[in-house]
Amino acid sequence: ALGGASGLTGFAAYKSQTDPVHVFWDLDHTILCSISPIPTNNSNDSPLSDLNHSDNHAQSKCPVSPSNLAAKFLPKLPDLRHFDQVDDDFPYDAGTLAPNTRTYFRPGAQMALKLCSYFAIPHVYTAAQESYTNNILDELDPDRSLFAKVIHRDDFPQIVREGKDLRVGADNMQRAILFDDKIKNFEPQNFENGIAVVPFTSDGVEKCNNGSWTAYLQEIKEMSRLVGIAFWSTTHFSGDVRKVVGWVRS
């Protein structure tokens, strides 16, 4: 089994050099979530209103509930990495340029991007504007070495109405895949190249900030799923990512 895994890894490395898969990543609700206005007190304030860039218990009778009991033995959740920015799609003070948006990175997202870069060519494909995209990249990829191409609506405004045409960033649709939480964005390739991502929303942010290991691990699980799909797309014997997409959806 170890030899098989080693051989598959070696094959993935070979394919990454000779016939790489181009992985296009959406931003909002896929690898991050932006909240506006910024929570007034701290990152754990609730409820949080969802910026929606992409579109918009019963009390236990036991004095110590199972969840509270478990919390006594679990380590504290790591804080969600976040930063504040000016999103000029929304009202802001042009005089002070005070931030109006807080952006949270999805748990596991940065590691997923790094892992995929070892065997595929990562790109950003977002319906957001250039200024917002650059704010994200300043935090996520400050030296601009991770993503081969960055595609946003300022360059291709048709993204908003027509979806995300992967031919903008890749020539061979057998080797191009899009991870996005909005299924309508898969339309230009007849929905054959897109994997629907479970959205990372303000609700997920709130649960993670409130210390829910269940919510945190669900986000890690989703990012791990995407890495697995990208790896499988790279190594699938057919050489066609659409075969993998079809299997994932079935």
N, C-alpha and C positions, 0 to 999 in steps of 0.2 A: 504494500500500500504506500509505503514511504517512497519507494522507487517510482511508483506511478505518479505521485504528487510532484516529485522532483522532475520527472519527464515532462509533465504538463506545464510546470513553471518554466522549464527551459524552452518548450515550444512557444509559450506565450511571449517570452523574451525574443525569440526568433521572429515571430509574427509582428511584434512591435517595431522591428527594424525593417522588415521586408514588405509587410502588408498591414499596416496599423489600422485599428478601428478609431474613428473620430467620434469622441463622446462629447455631445453638446449638453451643457448644464444650464437649466433655467436658474434664476436667482431667487426671487420672492416666492416663499412657501415651498421651495425645494431645498435650498441649502441655507436659507435664512428667513427671518420674519422681521418686518419693520413695524414699529408701533408709533402711532401719532394720535394725540400729542404725547410728549414724553411724560411718563408717570411722575407725579409731582413730588413724591417723597423719596422713594427708592425703587429699585428694580423689582421688588416683590409686591408693589402696590397692585390692587385688583379692585374692580375688574379692569382688564386692559382692553382698549378699543383697537380693533384690527385695522391697520392701514389699508389692507386689501388692495395692494398694487395690482396683483394679478387679476382681479375682477372684484372684486368684493365678496348621610345615609341615615337613611333613617338613623337616628341616634341609637347607638348600641346601649342596651341596658346594663352591659358589663361596665364597671367603673373604669377599666382599662381596656380599650378596644384592641383587637388584633393588630390594626395598623399602627396604633400608638406603641404597642408592645414591641412590634418589629422595629420601629424607629429607634427604640432605645439601644438596639444592638447593631444597627446599620451605621456606617460612616456617613458623615454629612456629604450631600451631593456637591460636586464641584460647581462653582458658579458658571452660569452660561456666559460665554465670551460675548461682549456687546460693546458698542460704541455709539456716540451721539453724532448726528449730522444734520445739515440743512438739506431737506428735500424740497427742491423748488417746484415740485408739482403741487405743493400745498402751501398755505399762507405762512409767511415768515417775515421777520423784521429785517428789511434790507439794510437798515442802518447799523444794527449791531451784529447781524448774521448769527444771532443766537440759534442754536440747534432746535429743530422742531420735531425731530424723529429719533427714536432709539432703535437700533438694528441689532438683533440677536442672531448669532450663528447657531445653526442646528447642531445638537450634540452628535459628534461623529463625522460631521460634514468635512471639516478640514482634513482629517485623516483619510477619509474616503477619496477626496480630491488628490491627495498625495499618492495614495496607493494606485489609483487609476493612471496616474501620470507615468508609472513605471512600465505599463504594458499597452497604453493607448495614448492618443493625442487629445487632450482636453481643450474645450472651448467654452466660452460663455455665450449664451443666446438668450437675450432678455428683451421684453417689451418695455422696459424702463428707459428713461432718458439717459443721455450720455453723462450728465453731471452726477446723477445718482449712481450710475454704474461705476464711474471713476471713484466716488467716495467708497464704494464697496471694495474695489480693487486696491485702493490705498491701504486698506486693512488686511485684505485677504491675500494679495499678491503684490506687495509694495515695489518689488524690483521687476515686476511684469515678466516673470520667467516661467510661470506655471501654465498659463493659457496661451495657446498658439494664436487664436483669434478671439476677438471680443465683438459681438454683434449686438447692437442696440437699436432702438426705434428712431433715433436721430438720423442714422444712416439708412435705415430701412423702415420707414413709417408704415408700410403695408403689413408689418408684423401684427399690428393691433387688430386689423380687420380680417386678414387672410391667413394668419397663422405663421409658423416658422418653417420656411423653406430651407431645407438643409443643403440645397445646391448652392446657396450663398457661401457656404464654408467648406464644402466637400464635393468632389467630382463623382465619386462612386457610391451610390446609395446602398450597395451591398456591404459597405464598411462605414456606415454612419448611423448613429443612434442618438436619440434625444430623450433626456430625462426632464420631465415637466409635470407639474400638477394639473395643468389645463389640457384636457384631451383635445379640445378644438385646435390647439396649436399643431397637432399632428396631420391636419388636413392636407397640406401641400404634397405630402408623400402618401396620400390615401390611407393614412393611419398605420402604415406598415413599418415605420421606423421609430415609433414613439413608445416609451414606457411611462405609464401613468404613475406618478409619485404620490404617496400619501401626504397630504399637505401638512406643513409645519406652520401652525397658526398661533394667534395670540393665546388661544386656550392652552396649547401645548407649552408655550412660554410660561404662562401663569402656573401651570401644574409643576413644571420643573423648578421654577423659582420658589414654589411653596414646598419643595423638598420631596416630591413624588419620585421615588426610584422607578416605579412602574412606568410613568410617563417618560422619564429620561431614557430608560432601556428600550422603550418602544421606538424612540427616535434613533437610537444607535442601531437597532434592528433594521429599520428602514434603510439607513445609509449602507449597512452591511449588505442588504439585499441588492442594492444598486451596484455595489462593487462586484458582487458575484455575477450579476447579469453582464456587466461590462467585461469581466474576465472570460465568461462563457462565450460571449460574442466574439472575443478575440481568438479563442481556440476552437470554436465549433468547426467540425470537419467540412461543412458545406461552404465555409468562407462567406456566408451570407447572414448578416445580423438579423435580417427579417425572419429567418427561420427561428431564431431564438426568441424574438419578439412574439411571434405567433404562438410558440410553446408557452411562454410566460402568461399570455392572455387566456390560453385554453383551460 
